Amino acid sequence: QVQLVESGGGLVQAGGSLRLSCVASVSIFSTDAMGWYRQAPGKQRELVAIISNLGSIRYGDSAKGRFTISRDNAKNTVYLQMNSLKPEDTAVYYCNAGGRSVWSLGAYWGQGTQVTVSS
């Protein structure tokens, strides 16, 4: 069974940084794309960033220039480094896996981690 466990969320002031981590269970990590999505209250879930198993990356518009996605295959972990955070970045951030490319949505989701940015 695929498991995705996120960590690293919290409360930060505007302009600050956070790094989110998502550890995936075994086999899915090596072959699939891994991504981060977020959902703010009253809004639809949106793409933040996604990285393929070969290192191709796609960012959502809100993340470009401020966030960096990376993966450590040896640790089955994908990271999201978030800099210059803004109050509008406040949302629950979800890890996603199972897609075959940076253009596909995977079937597996983590439980989500709350990110709150205060002004």
Secondary structure, 3 states (H helix, E strand, C coil): CCCEEEECCEEEECCCCEEEEEEECHHHHHHCEEEEEEECCCCCCEEEEEECCCCCEEECCCCCCCEEEEEEHHHCEEEEEECCCCHHHCEEEEEEEEECCCCCCCCEECCCEEEEEEC
